[in-house]
Amino acid sequence: MNLFLYLEKGTSIHGLDPRTKMFLLLGSFVAAVLFSRPGPLFALLVVLLVYGALGRSLGNLRRIWFLLLGIAIFSVVSWSIFARGSTPLFWRVTWESLSFGVGAAIKIDGMIISGLIFLSTTRIEEIVLGLIRLRVPYQAAFAFSLGIRMVPTIIGTAMTVIEAQRSRGLDLERGGLLGRLRNHIPLLVPILLQTLRGTDQLAKALESRGFGAARERSSYLEIGFHPADVIALTVGAVVLAAFFVVRFAL
Amino acid sequence: MIRLDSVSFRYRAASEPALSNVSLHIRPGELVGLLGRSGSGRSTLASTLNGTIPHLARGDLKGRISVAGEDIQGQRPRDLADRVGFLFQDFEAQLFSTNVALEVAFGPENLGLPREEISRRVERCLRLVGLYELRHKMPAGLSGGQKQRLALASVLALDPQILVLDEPTSDLDPAGRRDLMEAIRSLRRDRPLTLVMIDPEIDELAWMDRLIVLDQGRVALDGTPAALWGATGPLENLGLKGFTLARLATALGVSGRWESAEQAAAAITASEWQVKEGAADLLRKVDAERKNGEVLLEVEDLDHRYSDGTQALSGASFTIRQGEFVAILGQNGSGKTTLVKHLNGILVPTSGDIRLSGRSLRGQPSTRLSRLVGLVFQNPDHQIFAERVWDEVAFGPRLQGLSEKDVARCVEEALEAVGLAGAGDLDPFVLTKGIRQRVAVASTLATKPEVIVLDEPTTGLDQRELDGMMALIQRLNQAGHTIVIITHSMSVAAAYARRVILMRNGRIVRDASAREIFSDESSLLDLGLTPPPAVQVANRLGVPALTLDELIGSLARSPLPPSPPAPLPRP
């Protein structure tokens, strides 16, 4: 089973320099935090979906739809109930609180989708290389990438451990709140120990492949700004400027 | 090329040294096989050759190690990476890139080589291991054998003069093993490469120039395979088995060194030995006399598709009777593990049905099924969590809600059955892999399941541990437990299983008695599986023997010397 998000599609988005995509990601975050009204946030979401479709990366949405839906429901429900407003709708929900909840839902999901598009169209190696070209020290950039890589490994270990303990009759849903927490001990210990063993193995494997041997590390991948990057950055800047205009000038 | 002068090493917090006073000289281009039981120091010795010891494992190192004429004291693995390549057993942990070419490029990038040179090396090394066509693929999507060959290519890209391989084939199926070994042999046609390889099976190291056997941190035997050919006794004293063909020759009192099953069979045919009349019928009769009980498990037209769309099982059907001993064989990724995970409800079939004693498993909670079908996972470390062996084994019975008195009885019985009576107070984490595996089996046994399923129960065990584990499983079977094992070890399957289910691409392609399956060598080869050496010789002599002992028992001295007397083959 593939637990990485990257999709090898070879679209023009994939071909962009990783730094370009990092700027676009950052730009989408800035645009998102500008607003709390659903209208402009919805417009931003549409822009992101078009961007994602160009990168043929929306297939990955299937893998996180439950997360997006969960966040949306939680956000709409909790803000509707707890935020205040002046136009009552029903019970303690007001037009303002509902609108704020919907806006927050789109904002958070949009940021996640933007991150998903970035990871679906950019190799981890390209991210590292992009960060290095942005003057981030190699060790730090590589540590960051190892963190991303470890996630699928840990999930894989966790799934195996869960299956092994369920095979022994473990029922995670048994008991009260405290009992349920206690049910997880037989999972946590093996997952933790296996992960530690795994990192130890990885450290040995990295060193034996010469990690850190030369002061200047070279790169097999090549990145660089091309006309497509100029176009993408220009479009991104124009869209971001438009959102600023909507926010402050209208 | 490699010189060790009185090298000793003691791991921090260990009371005994892992290596004591080892002196060795390995010449350039030499192929060295490293053997020994677990704890003999073979991995420790290998780890000193690239500085992993003492730099990544703490302890006290004494003596002098020089590689390519240079004292390596103070040099870290990364400093030695362009001279000493290291391939580990766990291929998953060695791969971390998002495509095959980038994986191979990682090493040369670390050396700071120019891009053109990296590009040349990536291409050369991928062609060498036969993965060039897959260079744009993700490593995660490769088969086990391909992953290990990719790991090999990534090490070779650093252009080392010495290659150290620590049990590189232990997790591979026979085809993966054969392809990896083929790649390693072809390397040597290109350039002089010094090779140090650890492998638990001496038969796999017959093509080396030299074999070194370690015991308790010392060199116990050191010689060419030819010199160690007849050393079955000394090897057994060191916890190993001798060469299978040598054991056969010794048992028959036939001299000569055989390098293949063909040679062995020809030499036996030419000798005074011949197959006993009716030997085949006798062996088959023994099989027929074994009675199995009622139908216990019925698997009907089982399909499983994972959420990512992979069709892991298609139309698998079989029945298992009470008291059977079944081995499921097939290459990595053929669906064996997916299949057995259905037997206790861990996975739910996409379509099809499984019945246990006539009752469908559908809708039954896995907590209940775990009591009926016990599944022992491949790696005991995926389940051991308690600080005492006793509590670990008591986990299942306690979940069943038994009284502490009944729990105690189940635990005692289970520990007794696996030969760990009285070990209840030990901490599982300080035990060896072989004993942890026993603890895992005991913790399954303690719930008294009707069927015990073991996924690769012998991986990572040395010969003595393996024999002990298999003897235990056989005892459980004789005591009435129904056993299903998944294994890559053809010798384990041939020696212990009575019935074999062969799988390929999620389908059951053959289901027959072990004798029938192993005597049909060509269909096994089609599936990338090879029978163990003793069975290969037996097949060439036309006896359906499954073990060396059965083969020897099927031969008898002919009353008249064969005429004309054939000359003994010379090695």
Interface residues (C-beta under 8 A of the other chain):
Chain A: M1 N2 L3 F4 Y6 E8 R123 I124 E125 L146 R149 T157 T160 V161 E163 A164 Q165 R166 S167 R168 G169 L170 D171 I185 P186 L187 L188 V189 P190 L193 Q194 R197 G198 Q201 L202 A203 K204 A205 L206 E207 S208 R209 G210 F211 G212 A213 A214 R215 E216 R217 S218 S219 Y220 L221 E222
Chain B: N50 T52 H55 L56 R76 P77 R78 D79 A81 D82 V84 G85 F86 F88 D90 A93 Q94 F96 S97 T98 N99 A101 L102 A105 F106 G107 P108 E109 N110 L111 G112 L113 P114 R115 I118 S119 V122 H136 M138 A140 G141 S154 V155 L158 Y306 D308 T310 K341 N344 I346 P365 S366 T367 S370 R371 G374 L375 F377 N379 D381 H382 Q383 I384 F385 F395 G396 L399 Q400 F429 S443 T444 T447
